C-alpha cells in the first residue's frame, strides 16, 4: 500500500512538474511574441505618443491663454472699480 501511495505521489509530482515546465515554456513563447510585436510597432507607438504629447501641449497652451485673459480682465475690472471708488470719495 505504501509503495502504491508513494508511486501515486511521485506520479503526481512528475505530472505537476511537467505542467509547470509547459506553462513556463508557453509564457516564454508568449513573451517572445509580444517583444516581436512591440518591435514591429515601436515606430508607430512612438509616433502616437509624440502626437498625444503635442496635443496635450496645445490644450495646455490654449487653457493657459484663457487663464491669462481672465486674469487680465479681472485686473482691469479691479482697476476700474478702484478708480470709481476713488472718484466717489474725492467728490
Secondary structure, DSSP 8 states (H G I E B T S, - for coil): -HHHHHHHHHHHHHHHHHHHHHHHHHHHHHHHHHHHHHHHHHHHHHHHHHHHHHHHHHHHHHHHHHHHHHHHHHHHHHHHHHHHHHHHHH-
